[in-house]
Amino acid sequence: MKYIFIWIAVISVISVILTVYDKIAAKAGGRRISEKTLMLSGLLGGAAAMLVAMLIIHHKTRHAKFMAGLPIEMILHIIILAVALR
């Protein structure tokens, strides 16, 4: 169980870094992080942290893929944890 929480913490930090980097790149016209990569990092466990970061920095908040997809990923994570803890 400890390793699950470590994984979630690490992937959450990575997800936030990717999100902030993408926001900076968007403003500067630099190389962007693909939406596929962002969603994958959320699916791997960083969805909650990524959603909070996106709301704080106002990044991709108009994209239904993220505003609906990340909460769905979070629900999936909760279900997986509930089954794993049984």
Helices and strands as residue ranges (DSSP letters): H 2-28, H 35-41, I 42-46, H 47-57, H 64-84
